[in-house]
């Protein structure tokens, strides 16, 4: 498969190596200093572009890739609130394709499924209050993490006593999320159900970014033969 990379930092380089190891070809690499390559024939020849950049440029990158007729796999977070409806319309009404996930780790996909199932069980036990802590490296720009928001939404969907999430917020009906930024931590997400009698805790702790990179390449392989607005629930149907 012919792949393009949008964003060539640590994650982009890791994705490149995994893609090459899996027999794919990198036809174009775009970073801040060669934006004109969105117009290149090399970029247009890609079947899928994998995009890991910053919240303020992600949506613009999608538009440039779609203009070139290239499908997009993206792990950029922080753009959804402002551009979510535009992206959904483009994929559902205009024939564009975006596979988006806040986290491409296979382990996180499994963790997310466990999270939803646990919330469904805990809906019967009102003595347990739930909260979440996410820890990431000091370079992360958004808080809470996109993964934390996705996990929180999974809880809210299945737990009647929580109707929204709030960062550092303690109030009735609010799922509190705390964020910690420390050194080069790839990502830790901990969800706790605390009662006067005991506490139940589940945690996903990434050893490195390699799991995210592998998941992004698996998503690109899936996206090459699918269309529309895609997610990890399409790739892994637990």
C-alpha positions as CSV (number, residue, x, y, z in Angstrom):
1,X,0.0,0.0,0.0
2,X,1.2,3.5,-0.8
3,X,1.1,5.7,2.3
4,X,1.8,9.4,3.0
5,X,2.8,10.7,6.4
6,X,1.5,14.1,7.6
7,X,3.6,15.1,10.6
8,X,7.1,13.6,10.8
9,X,8.0,13.9,14.5
10,X,8.6,11.0,16.8
11,X,5.3,9.4,16.0
12,X,5.6,9.9,12.3
13,X,9.1,8.2,12.3
14,X,7.8,5.3,14.3
15,X,4.8,4.8,12.0
16,X,7.2,4.9,9.0
17,X,9.3,2.1,10.4
18,X,6.3,-0.1,11.2
19,X,4.7,0.5,7.8
20,X,8.0,-0.4,6.0
21,X,8.3,-3.5,8.1
22,X,4.8,-4.5,7.1
23,X,5.7,-4.1,3.4
24,X,4.1,-0.7,2.7
25,X,5.6,2.1,0.7
26,X,6.0,5.7,2.0
27,X,5.5,7.9,-1.0
28,X,5.4,11.3,0.7
29,X,6.3,12.9,4.1
30,X,4.9,16.3,4.9
31,X,5.9,18.4,7.9
32,X,5.9,22.1,8.7
33,X,8.6,23.0,6.2
34,X,7.2,21.4,3.0
35,X,3.4,22.1,3.1
36,X,3.5,22.7,-0.7
37,X,3.9,18.9,-1.1
38,X,0.1,18.5,-0.4
39,X,-0.1,19.5,-4.1
40,X,2.5,17.0,-5.3
41,X,1.9,14.0,-7.5
42,X,3.7,11.9,-4.9
43,X,1.1,12.8,-2.2
44,X,-1.8,12.4,-4.6
45,X,-0.6,8.8,-5.4
46,X,-1.1,7.8,-1.8
47,X,-4.0,5.5,-0.9
48,X,-4.0,6.7,2.7
49,X,-2.3,9.5,4.6
50,X,-1.6,9.0,8.3
51,X,-1.8,12.3,10.2
52,X,-0.4,13.0,13.6
53,X,0.0,16.7,14.2
54,X,-1.3,19.5,16.5
55,X,-5.0,20.4,17.3
56,X,-4.9,23.7,15.5
57,X,-3.7,22.3,12.1
58,X,-5.3,18.9,12.0
59,X,-8.6,19.9,10.3
60,X,-6.8,21.9,7.7
61,X,-4.7,18.9,6.9
62,X,-7.8,16.8,6.4
63,X,-9.1,19.3,3.9
64,X,-5.8,19.4,2.0
65,X,-5.7,15.6,1.9
66,X,-9.3,15.2,0.7
67,X,-8.7,17.8,-2.0
68,X,-5.9,15.6,-3.3
69,X,-8.3,12.6,-3.2
70,X,-6.5,10.9,-0.3
71,X,-8.1,9.1,2.6
72,X,-6.9,10.1,6.0
73,X,-6.1,8.2,9.2
74,X,-5.7,10.7,12.1
75,X,-4.7,10.5,15.8
76,X,-4.7,14.3,16.3
77,X,-7.0,15.4,19.1
78,X,-8.4,18.8,20.3
79,X,-10.1,19.7,17.0
80,X,-13.4,17.8,17.5
81,X,-15.4,20.4,19.4
82,X,-14.8,23.1,16.7
83,X,-14.9,21.0,13.5
84,X,-16.6,17.8,14.4
85,X,-19.8,18.6,12.5
86,X,-17.9,19.7,9.4
87,X,-15.9,16.5,9.4
88,X,-19.0,14.3,9.9
89,X,-20.8,16.1,7.0
90,X,-17.8,15.7,4.7
91,X,-17.7,12.0,5.4
92,X,-21.4,11.3,5.4
93,X,-22.5,13.6,2.6
94,X,-19.5,14.4,0.5
95,X,-17.8,11.0,0.1
96,X,-14.7,11.8,2.2
97,X,-13.0,9.3,4.4
98,X,-11.5,9.8,7.8
99,X,-10.5,7.1,10.3
100,X,-10.1,9.0,13.5
101,X,-9.2,7.7,17.0
102,X,-8.1,9.5,20.1
103,X,-5.8,6.5,20.7
104,X,-4.8,3.8,18.2
105,X,-3.4,1.3,20.7
106,X,-4.8,-2.2,20.5
107,X,-4.6,-2.4,24.3
108,X,-6.6,0.8,24.6
109,X,-9.3,-0.5,22.3
110,X,-9.6,-3.6,24.6
111,X,-9.4,-1.3,27.7
112,X,-12.2,0.9,26.2
113,X,-14.5,-2.2,25.8
114,X,-13.8,-3.3,29.4
115,X,-14.5,0.3,30.6
116,X,-17.9,0.3,29.0
117,X,-18.8,-3.1,30.3
118,X,-17.7,-2.2,33.8
119,X,-19.7,1.0,33.7
120,X,-22.8,-1.0,32.7
121,X,-22.3,-3.3,35.7
122,X,-21.7,-0.4,38.1
123,X,-24.9,1.2,37.0
124,X,-26.6,-1.1,39.5
125,X,-24.3,-0.1,42.4
126,X,-24.9,3.5,43.3
127,X,-22.5,3.5,46.3
128,X,-19.6,3.6,43.9
129,X,-18.4,7.0,42.7
130,X,-16.3,7.0,39.6
131,X,-13.4,9.3,38.6
132,X,-10.5,9.2,36.2
133,X,-6.8,10.3,36.1
134,X,-4.8,10.6,32.9
135,X,-1.0,11.1,32.9
136,X,1.0,12.1,29.9
137,X,4.3,13.7,28.8
138,X,4.9,17.4,29.4
139,X,4.7,18.1,25.6
140,X,1.1,17.2,25.3
141,X,-1.0,20.3,24.4
142,X,-4.5,19.3,25.2
143,X,-6.2,18.3,28.5
144,X,-7.8,16.1,29.3
145,X,-6.4,13.7,26.7
146,X,-8.6,12.7,23.8
147,X,-8.4,9.1,25.1
148,X,-9.7,10.3,28.5
149,X,-12.6,12.0,26.8
150,X,-13.5,8.9,24.8
151,X,-13.3,6.8,27.9
152,X,-15.5,9.3,29.8
153,X,-18.1,9.2,27.1
154,X,-18.1,5.4,27.3
155,X,-18.8,5.7,31.0
156,X,-21.5,8.3,30.7
157,X,-23.3,6.3,28.0
158,X,-23.6,3.4,30.5
159,X,-23.8,5.0,33.9
160,X,-27.1,6.9,34.6
161,X,-25.7,8.9,37.5
162,X,-23.1,10.7,35.4
163,X,-24.3,13.1,32.6
164,X,-21.1,14.9,31.7
165,X,-17.4,15.0,32.4
166,X,-15.4,17.9,34.0
167,X,-11.7,18.6,34.3
168,X,-10.9,18.9,38.0
169,X,-14.6,19.4,38.6
170,X,-16.4,17.8,41.5
171,X,-20.2,18.2,41.3
172,X,-23.3,16.0,41.3
173,X,-23.6,14.2,38.0
174,X,-20.1,15.1,36.8
175,X,-17.4,12.5,36.1
176,X,-14.2,14.2,37.4
177,X,-11.1,13.9,35.3
178,X,-7.7,14.9,36.6
179,X,-4.7,15.4,34.3
180,X,-1.0,15.0,35.2
181,X,1.9,16.0,33.0
182,X,5.1,14.3,33.9
183,X,8.4,13.8,32.0
184,X,8.1,11.6,28.9
185,X,5.2,9.4,30.0
186,X,3.5,7.9,26.9
187,X,0.1,7.6,28.5
188,X,-1.6,6.2,31.6
189,X,-5.3,6.2,32.1
190,X,-6.8,5.0,35.4
191,X,-10.5,4.7,36.2
192,X,-11.6,4.2,39.8
193,X,-14.9,3.2,41.4
194,X,-14.7,4.1,45.0
195,X,-17.2,3.2,47.8
196,X,-17.1,3.4,51.6
197,X,-16.2,-0.3,51.6
198,X,-13.7,-0.7,48.8
199,X,-12.3,0.6,45.5
200,X,-12.2,-1.0,42.1
201,X,-9.6,0.3,39.7
202,X,-8.7,-0.4,36.1
203,X,-5.6,1.0,34.4
204,X,-4.0,1.1,31.0
205,X,-0.3,2.0,31.1
206,X,1.5,2.3,27.7
207,X,5.1,1.2,27.8
208,X,5.9,3.3,24.6
209,X,4.3,4.9,21.6
210,X,5.0,1.8,19.5
211,X,1.5,0.4,20.2
212,X,-0.1,3.6,19.0
213,X,2.0,3.5,15.8
214,X,1.1,-0.1,15.0
215,X,-2.6,0.6,15.5
216,X,-2.4,3.6,13.1
217,X,-0.9,1.4,10.4
218,X,-3.5,-1.3,11.0
219,X,-6.1,1.4,10.7
220,X,-4.6,2.6,7.4
221,X,-4.8,-1.0,6.1
222,X,-8.5,-1.1,7.0
223,X,-9.2,2.4,5.6
224,X,-7.7,1.6,2.2
225,X,-10.8,-0.6,1.4
226,X,-13.4,1.3,3.4
227,X,-15.1,4.7,3.3
228,X,-16.8,7.3,5.5
229,X,-16.2,8.2,9.1
230,X,-14.4,5.3,10.6
231,X,-13.2,4.5,14.2
232,X,-11.6,1.8,16.3
233,X,-15.0,0.2,16.8
234,X,-15.0,-0.6,13.1
235,X,-11.5,-2.1,13.1
236,X,-12.1,-4.1,16.3
237,X,-15.6,-5.3,16.9
238,X,-15.6,-6.5,20.5
